[in-house]
Amino acid sequence: MLHAMRFTGDWGSPRGANLFDGGAPYYGVYRCADGGWLSAGAIEPKFYAQFAAGLGLAAELTPQAQHDRADWGRQRALVAAAIACRPRDEWVAVFAGTDACVTPVLAPEEVLSDPHLAARAVFADVDGLVQPEPAPRFSRTPGARRSAVPCVGEHTEAILADFGFSPSAIAGLAKSGAVGQA
């Protein structure tokens, strides 16, 4: 897609002035009032209209202006100012149930309790350690975890041997404390 856009003149320099690299005001991330972040990807006109309406900017972000690159700077400033006025979770509530293509940017600790990811069983507790399940998942060839996460140092000797270290060299490294052992 990127190369097709380059060929048609829809992707060019400089960075930050194109559709998917921060140029388009309707495709990017914005800081909220509480320091959280909101991500928008309202590329199609129907999504863009809902995005603009949710922000309270339908009059300023008209469908005719969506792809006007000369106006993107002004539009991005309007969007950023609007989003900066509310905390992230308030914006999540505003856009809940819409097709505005807006979602919160989650911190790593928030991911584990995200309802969308929980409904899809993206994470599993394996021996007390939460880890992602294999992806993608196919109906005829489902992925499966091969083993639990190894302990620190559990495979040190095998890895060093794979790199050509002799058993005596590995023992010397272990004795010196340069590498840990299981």
C-alpha angles and dihedrals in degrees: 000000000000092000092047089052090050090051093052093045094249093118123049145128146339108051113247094037099085136085099262103027102066101284100103111074091214094055113058148060127282135194116241129213092265095050092260121125134237124202123211128192102165098150102145117073094243091053092044091054091053091046092053092045093049090052091049089242102110092123093050099039101051123179089244091058097046096098098030099121091189088062098043094096092057092044093049090051091051092049093046092049093049095048092046089062097068138044117258096251091054089056090048088056092048092054098037111123094012130110092230092120093233123140137164120259101235127215114232092256091053094054094073093061098039108130093219093054093041091053089055094045091234093160131044134190108237114183091333095312119106111221138163119269119235115282145234099038120210125190096226098036108029118186121240135196109256096202145335119280108283121245118251107280095010094124100026096114094047093048093048089048089052088055090054102261113150121235090251092051091050091049090050092051091049092048091050091050092241090125132026125233131209 
